[in-house]
């Protein structure tokens, strides 16, 4: 049953209002364990029996305080426990993910605050 959030990273909910509308997606794929070409030039692949998830979403423009919350959630980037909403099975799944590299950009700085540009994120399951 949906509990009001789409993704939780290391036990911390990424609030829905921090995710750009229309940017959240989960893609499932089977990993290629081995591939080779035979003597006829035909490619053969051995696939993992288990599907892994790739989660993509964009964090919206934010101020320094909101940015600090996001950076706290993302402080661990490898072997990260992620709970995410699976729209196919209509349940939450839990897995271990790597946070792909991301870019932090300033939009503006004034007085005692910084505004940050939106930031696309990709989480790739091990």
Long-range contacts (C-beta under 8 A, 24 or more apart in sequence): 2-85, 2-90, 3-92, 5-85, 6-57, 6-84, 6-85, 7-55, 7-57, 7-82, 7-83, 7-84, 7-85, 7-123, 8-82, 8-83, 8-84, 9-73, 9-74, 9-80, 9-81, 9-82, 9-123, 10-73, 10-76, 10-80, 10-81, 10-82, 11-81, 12-72, 12-73, 14-57, 14-59, 14-70, 14-73, 17-60, 18-59, 18-60, 18-62, 18-66, 18-70, 19-57, 19-58, 19-59, 19-60, 20-57, 20-58, 20-59, 20-60, 20-118, 23-56, 23-57, 23-58, 23-120, 24-55, 24-56, 24-57, 25-55, 25-56, 25-57, 26-53, 26-54, 26-55, 26-56, 26-84, 26-85, 26-86, 26-87, 27-53, 27-54, 27-56, 28-52, 28-53, 28-54, 28-88, 29-54, 52-95, 52-124, 52-125, 52-126, 53-84, 53-86, 53-93, 53-95, 53-97, 53-123, 53-125, 54-122, 54-123, 54-124, 54-125, 55-82, 55-84, 55-97, 55-121, 55-122, 55-123, 56-120, 56-121, 56-122, 56-123, 57-120, 57-121, 58-118, 58-119, 58-120, 58-121, 59-118, 59-119, 59-120, 59-121, 60-118, 61-107, 61-115, 61-116, 61-117, 61-118, 62-115, 62-116, 63-113, 63-114, 63-115, 63-116, 64-113, 64-114, 64-116, 67-104, 67-114, 67-116, 70-119, 74-99, 74-102, 74-121, 79-126, 80-123, 82-123, 82-125, 84-123, 95-125, 95-126, 96-125, 96-126, 97-123, 97-124, 97-125, 97-126, 98-123, 98-124, 98-126, 99-123, 100-124
